[in-house]
Amino acid sequence: SLRLHTNSGGALSDTLFPLDEGGDRLQNMFDTELAHFADCVHGKADCVTPSSDGLRLMRLIEGIYTSAAAGRPEEFDGGA
């Protein structure tokens, strides 16, 4: 499972995301996502995810690594 610690307005909360042990559901999700990406690259579909979402995600991942290296929580404002 994946545990996400968040701070919203000064209130700390934990969210636990159970992961499918068999992996079938996750594999299907990734297969669908990859097929959509390929369709976008080939001009067969419009991208449903804006680039700002990707930038936000990369900043979040960078904060996770910074937090782990420093051994303390890292602030993340959620902005792009």
VENDANOR-V467592 format. One record per helix or strand. SS is the DSSP state (2 for helix, 1 for strand). FROM is the first residue (numbers start at 1). TO is the last residue. Records with the same first field share a line. If there is no record, write none. Layout:
BEGIN
SS->FROM-TO / FROM-TO
END
This chain:
BEGIN
1->2-8 / 11-17
2->24-41 / 51-70
END
